């Protein structure tokens, strides 16, 4: 059952990317780190689309060297940008540092993971008072955390909410019952960063309610 759902999600994403290429000559895909989406990335990497016209971005990363074991950039280059997807173009957040005005918006697809504390990308509860991060009306931006965050604990760089929701499709990966429970809580609780994603009206949030592992 899970493999069938994984196939369906992979096909849906690849079709959206192909449709974007047909419509405007290129497609943009924002991806996340973590272990949950790795089977999806592997499957996507083998899909038969024109990857040479796909631009891949990271929603966030840890401020480490690009070949560091905890680097999301390293993960994406070794787990997604292989097989057919090796022809895609990668836009690093850090090396060199990405400029928002260089991005052609809206994105076609944004894939997001979810933490048990309700964070997505690198938008953590510690940053709830930072209006640049979670205000839907803020200018689209890349924001570095002032202190190390998360686990493993590093300084982070992240697209803010305003930038992440400038997309045609936003897919939230929900790989467990525990994380489904986080979603239920976050709809009405502003202590969760996810609250601000779920309660905006600029893009629809889709849920991939399956266990990839």
ZADO-1210 file (C-alpha; in nm, 4 decimals, padded with zeros to 6 digits):
<atoms>
<atom x="00.0000" y="00.0000" z="00.0000" code="UNK" pos="1"/>
<atom x="00.2704" y="00.2474" z="00.0973" code="UNK" pos="2"/>
<atom x="00.4693" y="00.1720" z="-00.2190" code="UNK" pos="3"/>
<atom x="00.1578" y="00.2383" z="-00.4242" code="UNK" pos="4"/>
<atom x="00.1069" y="00.5737" z="-00.2510" code="UNK" pos="5"/>
<atom x="00.4721" y="00.6564" z="-00.3014" code="UNK" pos="6"/>
<atom x="00.4391" y="00.5787" z="-00.6725" code="UNK" pos="7"/>
<atom x="00.1308" y="00.7981" z="-00.6914" code="UNK" pos="8"/>
<atom x="00.3019" y="01.0925" z="-00.5215" code="UNK" pos="9"/>
<atom x="00.6147" y="01.0593" z="-00.7346" code="UNK" pos="10"/>
<atom x="00.4038" y="01.0478" z="-01.0515" code="UNK" pos="11"/>
<atom x="00.2009" y="01.3498" z="-00.9398" code="UNK" pos="12"/>
<atom x="00.5150" y="01.5547" z="-00.8768" code="UNK" pos="13"/>
<atom x="00.6794" y="01.4530" z="-01.2036" code="UNK" pos="14"/>
<atom x="00.3619" y="01.5373" z="-01.3970" code="UNK" pos="15"/>
<atom x="00.3499" y="01.8827" z="-01.2380" code="UNK" pos="16"/>
<atom x="00.7133" y="01.9432" z="-01.3282" code="UNK" pos="17"/>
<atom x="00.6560" y="01.8265" z="-01.6860" code="UNK" pos="18"/>
<atom x="00.3477" y="02.0456" z="-01.7193" code="UNK" pos="19"/>
<atom x="00.5486" y="02.3457" z="-01.5990" code="UNK" pos="20"/>
<atom x="00.8245" y="02.2736" z="-01.8501" code="UNK" pos="21"/>
<atom x="00.5679" y="02.2509" z="-02.1302" code="UNK" pos="22"/>
<atom x="00.4043" y="02.5765" z="-02.0216" code="UNK" pos="23"/>
<atom x="00.7046" y="02.8007" z="-01.9567" code="UNK" pos="24"/>
<atom x="01.0206" y="02.6118" z="-02.0514" code="UNK" pos="25"/>
<atom x="01.1395" y="02.5239" z="-01.7007" code="UNK" pos="26"/>
<atom x="01.0194" y="02.3938" z="-01.3644" code="UNK" pos="27"/>
<atom x="01.1169" y="02.4726" z="-01.0057" code="UNK" pos="28"/>
<atom x="01.1196" y="02.2297" z="-00.7146" code="UNK" pos="29"/>
<atom x="01.1895" y="02.3215" z="-00.3514" code="UNK" pos="30"/>
<atom x="01.2925" y="02.0247" z="-00.1369" code="UNK" pos="31"/>
<atom x="01.3667" y="01.9548" z="00.2286" code="UNK" pos="32"/>
<atom x="01.6245" y="01.7512" z="00.4159" code="UNK" pos="33"/>
<atom x="01.5647" y="01.4712" z="00.6635" code="UNK" pos="34"/>
<atom x="01.5231" y="01.0982" z="00.6215" code="UNK" pos="35"/>
<atom x="01.1473" y="01.0812" z="00.5580" code="UNK" pos="36"/>
<atom x="01.1503" y="01.1870" z="00.1904" code="UNK" pos="37"/>
<atom x="01.4539" y="00.9811" z="00.0830" code="UNK" pos="38"/>
<atom x="01.2526" y="00.6977" z="-00.0793" code="UNK" pos="39"/>
<atom x="01.0542" y="00.9627" z="-00.2654" code="UNK" pos="40"/>
<atom x="01.3721" y="01.1333" z="-00.3839" code="UNK" pos="41"/>
<atom x="01.5133" y="00.8050" z="-00.5089" code="UNK" pos="42"/>
<atom x="01.1974" y="00.7316" z="-00.7039" code="UNK" pos="43"/>
<atom x="01.1786" y="01.0837" z="-00.8443" code="UNK" pos="44"/>
<atom x="01.5396" y="01.0631" z="-00.9588" code="UNK" pos="45"/>
<atom x="01.4458" y="00.7834" z="-01.1969" code="UNK" pos="46"/>
<atom x="01.1416" y="00.9491" z="-01.3535" code="UNK" pos="47"/>
<atom x="01.1576" y="01.0202" z="-01.7243" code="UNK" pos="48"/>
<atom x="01.1171" y="01.3965" z="-01.7464" code="UNK" pos="49"/>
<atom x="01.3447" y="01.6641" z="-01.8919" code="UNK" pos="50"/>
<atom x="01.5472" y="01.7182" z="-01.5757" code="UNK" pos="51"/>
<atom x="01.7821" y="01.9549" z="-01.7594" code="UNK" pos="52"/>
<atom x="01.5014" y="02.2113" z="-01.7354" code="UNK" pos="53"/>
<atom x="01.4338" y="02.1614" z="-01.3639" code="UNK" pos="54"/>
<atom x="01.5748" y="02.4020" z="-01.1033" code="UNK" pos="55"/>
<atom x="01.6101" y="02.2514" z="-00.7559" code="UNK" pos="56"/>
<atom x="01.6178" y="02.4651" z="-00.4408" code="UNK" pos="57"/>
<atom x="01.6415" y="02.3869" z="-00.0714" code="UNK" pos="58"/>
<atom x="01.3825" y="02.5314" z="00.1634" code="UNK" pos="59"/>
<atom x="01.6475" y="02.5427" z="00.4339" code="UNK" pos="60"/>
<atom x="01.9925" y="02.4195" z="00.5288" code="UNK" pos="61"/>
<atom x="02.2362" y="02.4033" z="00.8153" code="UNK" pos="62"/>
<atom x="02.5218" y="02.6515" z="00.7935" code="UNK" pos="63"/>
<atom x="02.7942" y="02.3941" z="00.7346" code="UNK" pos="64"/>
<atom x="03.0215" y="02.3082" z="00.4433" code="UNK" pos="65"/>
<atom x="02.8326" y="02.1746" z="00.1422" code="UNK" pos="66"/>
<atom x="02.9999" y="01.8328" z="00.1724" code="UNK" pos="67"/>
<atom x="02.9341" y="01.8018" z="00.5484" code="UNK" pos="68"/>
<atom x="02.7382" y="01.4924" z="00.6538" code="UNK" pos="69"/>
<atom x="02.4675" y="01.7136" z="00.8084" code="UNK" pos="70"/>
<atom x="02.4336" y="01.9395" z="00.5047" code="UNK" pos="71"/>
<atom x="02.0978" y="01.9271" z="00.3274" code="UNK" pos="72"/>
<atom x="02.2795" y="02.0279" z="00.0106" code="UNK" pos="73"/>
<atom x="02.4962" y="01.7183" z="00.0381" code="UNK" pos="74"/>
<atom x="02.1893" y="01.5024" z="00.0986" code="UNK" pos="75"/>
<atom x="02.0037" y="01.6335" z="-00.2055" code="UNK" pos="76"/>
<atom x="02.3029" y="01.5993" z="-00.4343" code="UNK" pos="77"/>
<atom x="02.3582" y="01.2372" z="-00.3284" code="UNK" pos="78"/>
<atom x="01.9975" y="01.1196" z="-00.2866" code="UNK" pos="79"/>
<atom x="01.7920" y="01.3135" z="-00.5433" code="UNK" pos="80"/>
<atom x="02.0290" y="01.4522" z="-00.8051" code="UNK" pos="81"/>
<atom x="02.1298" y="01.1084" z="-00.9280" code="UNK" pos="82"/>
<atom x="02.0121" y="00.8872" z="-01.2136" code="UNK" pos="83"/>
<atom x="01.7994" y="01.0949" z="-01.4545" code="UNK" pos="84"/>
<atom x="01.7800" y="01.3843" z="-01.2072" code="UNK" pos="85"/>
<atom x="02.1569" y="01.4363" z="-01.2254" code="UNK" pos="86"/>
<atom x="02.0818" y="01.6718" z="-01.5163" code="UNK" pos="87"/>
<atom x="01.8865" y="01.9139" z="-01.2966" code="UNK" pos="88"/>
<atom x="02.0285" y="02.2508" z="-01.1910" code="UNK" pos="89"/>
<atom x="02.0917" y="02.3012" z="-00.8192" code="UNK" pos="90"/>
<atom x="02.0627" y="02.6422" z="-00.6560" code="UNK" pos="91"/>
<atom x="02.2568" y="02.6410" z="-00.3304" code="UNK" pos="92"/>
<atom x="02.1403" y="02.8522" z="-00.0379" code="UNK" pos="93"/>
<atom x="02.4976" y="02.9103" z="00.0763" code="UNK" pos="94"/>
<atom x="02.7639" y="02.8332" z="-00.1872" code="UNK" pos="95"/>
<atom x="02.7203" y="03.0916" z="-00.3322" code="UNK" pos="96"/>
<atom x="02.4471" y="03.2451" z="-00.1187" code="UNK" pos="97"/>
<atom x="02.1216" y="03.2549" z="-00.3103" code="UNK" pos="98"/>
<atom x="01.9583" y="03.5903" z="-00.3836" code="UNK" pos="99"/>
<atom x="01.5801" y="03.5986" z="-00.3714" code="UNK" pos="100"/>
<atom x="01.5608" y="03.8345" z="-00.6684" code="UNK" pos="101"/>
<atom x="01.7281" y="03.5648" z="-00.8793" code="UNK" pos="102"/>
<atom x="01.4395" y="03.3217" z="-00.8226" code="UNK" pos="103"/>
<atom x="01.1638" y="03.3041" z="-01.0822" code="UNK" pos="104"/>
<atom x="00.8455" y="03.2856" z="-00.8782" code="UNK" pos="105"/>
<atom x="00.6092" y="03.1220" z="-00.8182" code="UNK" pos="106"/>
<atom x="00.7724" y="02.7876" z="-00.7519" code="UNK" pos="107"/>
<atom x="00.5998" y="02.4900" z="-00.9080" code="UNK" pos="108"/>
<atom x="00.6318" y="02.2558" z="-00.6093" code="UNK" pos="109"/>
<atom x="00.7471" y="02.3039" z="-00.2504" code="UNK" pos="110"/>
<atom x="00.8063" y="01.9858" z="-00.0477" code="UNK" pos="111"/>
<atom x="00.8178" y="02.0349" z="00.3284" code="UNK" pos="112"/>
<atom x="00.8928" y="01.8097" z="00.6224" code="UNK" pos="113"/>
<atom x="00.7518" y="01.8509" z="00.9717" code="UNK" pos="114"/>
<atom x="00.9097" y="01.8370" z="01.3168" code="UNK" pos="115"/>
<atom x="00.7373" y="01.7233" z="01.6348" code="UNK" pos="116"/>
<atom x="00.7620" y="02.0810" z="01.7652" code="UNK" pos="117"/>
<atom x="00.5639" y="02.2016" z="01.4653" code="UNK" pos="118"/>
<atom x="00.8594" y="02.3437" z="01.2732" code="UNK" pos="119"/>
<atom x="00.8974" y="02.3173" z="00.8977" code="UNK" pos="120"/>
<atom x="01.1973" y="02.4196" z="00.6891" code="UNK" pos="121"/>
<atom x="01.4063" y="02.5917" z="00.9593" code="UNK" pos="122"/>
<atom x="01.1179" y="02.7924" z="01.1015" code="UNK" pos="123"/>
<atom x="01.1271" y="02.6918" z="01.4684" code="UNK" pos="124"/>
<atom x="00.9170" y="02.7882" z="01.7740" code="UNK" pos="125"/>
<atom x="01.2115" y="02.9996" z="01.8944" code="UNK" pos="126"/>
<atom x="01.1467" y="03.2311" z="01.5990" code="UNK" pos="127"/>
<atom x="00.7777" y="03.3016" z="01.6550" code="UNK" pos="128"/>
<atom x="00.8509" y="03.6651" z="01.7377" code="UNK" pos="129"/>
<atom x="01.0597" y="03.7189" z="01.4243" code="UNK" pos="130"/>
<atom x="00.8088" y="03.8719" z="01.1838" code="UNK" pos="131"/>
<atom x="01.0403" y="03.8189" z="00.8877" code="UNK" pos="132"/>
<atom x="01.0092" y="03.4434" z="00.9335" code="UNK" pos="133"/>
<atom x="00.6398" y="03.3624" z="00.9768" code="UNK" pos="134"/>
<atom x="00.4431" y="03.6676" z="00.8634" code="UNK" pos="135"/>
<atom x="00.2689" y="03.5812" z="00.5359" code="UNK" pos="136"/>
<atom x="00.2869" y="03.9476" z="00.4353" code="UNK" pos="137"/>
<atom x="00.6612" y="03.9845" z="00.4943" code="UNK" pos="138"/>
<atom x="00.8882" y="04.0335" z="00.1966" code="UNK" pos="139"/>
<atom x="01.0069" y="03.6971" z="00.0592" code="UNK" pos="140"/>
<atom x="01.3489" y="03.6404" z="00.2118" code="UNK" pos="141"/>
<atom x="01.6231" y="03.4020" z="00.3134" code="UNK" pos="142"/>
<atom x="01.6890" y="03.4390" z="00.6846" code="UNK" pos="143"/>
<atom x="01.9763" y="03.3069" z="00.8954" code="UNK" pos="144"/>
<atom x="01.9047" y="03.2139" z="01.2560" code="UNK" pos="145"/>
<atom x="02.0817" y="03.4196" z="01.5196" code="UNK" pos="146"/>
<atom x="02.1702" y="03.1070" z="01.7173" code="UNK" pos="147"/>
<atom x="02.2066" y="02.7326" z="01.6567" code="UNK" pos="148"/>
<atom x="01.8716" y="02.5534" z="01.6315" code="UNK" pos="149"/>
<atom x="01.7279" y="02.2060" z="01.5899" code="UNK" pos="150"/>
<atom x="01.8834" y="01.8636" z="01.6081" code="UNK" pos="151"/>
<atom x="02.1596" y="01.8367" z="01.5093" code="UNK" pos="152"/>
<atom x="02.2113" y="02.1871" z="01.6436" code="UNK" pos="153"/>
<atom x="02.3554" y="02.4338" z="01.3908" code="UNK" pos="154"/>
<atom x="02.2960" y="02.7857" z="01.2732" code="UNK" pos="155"/>
<atom x="02.0319" y="02.7652" z="01.0012" code="UNK" pos="156"/>
<atom x="01.9370" y="02.9431" z="00.6816" code="UNK" pos="157"/>
<atom x="01.5787" y="02.9188" z="00.5644" code="UNK" pos="158"/>
<atom x="01.3299" y="03.0533" z="00.3168" code="UNK" pos="159"/>
<atom x="01.0717" y="03.2442" z="00.5156" code="UNK" pos="160"/>
<atom x="00.7032" y="03.1552" z="00.5088" code="UNK" pos="161"/>
<atom x="00.6235" y="03.4269" z="00.2567" code="UNK" pos="162"/>
<atom x="00.8711" y="03.2777" z="00.0095" code="UNK" pos="163"/>
<atom x="00.7748" y="02.9138" z="00.0711" code="UNK" pos="164"/>
<atom x="00.4064" y="02.9744" z="00.0010" code="UNK" pos="165"/>
<atom x="00.4753" y="03.1507" z="-00.3291" code="UNK" pos="166"/>
<atom x="00.4163" y="02.8201" z="-00.5035" code="UNK" pos="167"/>
<atom x="00.1595" y="02.6426" z="-00.7171" code="UNK" pos="168"/>
<atom x="00.1745" y="02.3294" z="-00.4993" code="UNK" pos="169"/>
<atom x="00.2849" y="02.2928" z="-00.1365" code="UNK" pos="170"/>
<atom x="00.3169" y="01.9332" z="-00.0142" code="UNK" pos="171"/>
<atom x="00.3715" y="01.8559" z="00.3535" code="UNK" pos="172"/>
<atom x="00.5240" y="01.5139" z="00.4196" code="UNK" pos="173"/>
<atom x="00.3505" y="01.3509" z="00.7181" code="UNK" pos="174"/>
<atom x="00.5149" y="01.0119" z="00.7768" code="UNK" pos="175"/>
<atom x="00.3645" y="00.9064" z="01.1108" code="UNK" pos="176"/>
<atom x="00.0608" y="00.9176" z="01.3374" code="UNK" pos="177"/>
<atom x="00.2577" y="01.1322" z="01.5826" code="UNK" pos="178"/>
<atom x="00.3075" y="01.3991" z="01.3186" code="UNK" pos="179"/>
<atom x="-00.0551" y="01.3809" z="01.2106" code="UNK" pos="180"/>
<atom x="-00.1367" y="01.4633" z="01.5726" code="UNK" pos="181"/>
<atom x="00.0941" y="01.7665" z="01.5521" code="UNK" pos="182"/>
<atom x="-00.1067" y="01.8915" z="01.2543" code="UNK" pos="183"/>
<atom x="-00.4334" y="01.8599" z="01.4452" code="UNK" pos="184"/>
<atom x="-00.2907" y="02.0616" z="01.7341" code="UNK" pos="185"/>
<atom x="-00.1261" y="02.3219" z="01.5125" code="UNK" pos="186"/>
<atom x="-00.4446" y="02.4294" z="01.3346" code="UNK" pos="187"/>
<atom x="-00.5519" y="02.6226" z="01.6432" code="UNK" pos="188"/>
<atom x="-00.2307" y="02.6810" z="01.8359" code="UNK" pos="189"/>
<atom x="-00.0012" y="02.9717" z="01.7497" code="UNK" pos="190"/>
<atom x="00.2799" y="02.8180" z="01.9546" code="UNK" pos="191"/>
<atom x="00.3433" y="02.5930" z="01.6537" code="UNK" pos="192"/>
<atom x="00.5118" y="02.7514" z="01.3500" code="UNK" pos="193"/>
<atom x="00.2935" y="02.5170" z="01.1433" code="UNK" pos="194"/>
<atom x="-00.0102" y="02.7195" z="01.2532" code="UNK" pos="195"/>
<atom x="00.0961" y="02.9998" z="01.0203" code="UNK" pos="196"/>
<atom x="00.1349" y="02.7673" z="00.7216" code="UNK" pos="197"/>
<atom x="-00.1970" y="02.5930" z="00.7783" code="UNK" pos="198"/>
<atom x="-00.3931" y="02.9148" z="00.8304" code="UNK" pos="199"/>
<atom x="-00.2711" y="03.1153" z="00.5303" code="UNK" pos="200"/>
<atom x="-00.4737" y="03.1386" z="00.2092" code="UNK" pos="201"/>
<atom x="-00.2071" y="03.2040" z="-00.0531" code="UNK" pos="202"/>
<atom x="-00.1545" y="02.8383" z="-00.1435" code="UNK" pos="203"/>
<atom x="-00.3234" y="02.5095" z="-00.0596" code="UNK" pos="204"/>
<atom x="-00.1284" y="02.2712" z="00.1623" code="UNK" pos="205"/>
<atom x="-00.1449" y="01.9090" z="00.0465" code="UNK" pos="206"/>
<atom x="-00.0647" y="01.6273" z="00.2878" code="UNK" pos="207"/>
<atom x="00.1310" y="01.3151" z="00.1909" code="UNK" pos="208"/>
<atom x="-00.0182" y="01.0973" z="00.4620" code="UNK" pos="209"/>
<atom x="00.2050" y="00.7928" z="00.4310" code="UNK" pos="210"/>
<atom x="00.5014" y="00.6224" z="00.5891" code="UNK" pos="211"/>
<atom x="00.7880" y="00.6127" z="00.3381" code="UNK" pos="212"/>
<atom x="01.0059" y="00.3896" z="00.5530" code="UNK" pos="213"/>
</atoms>
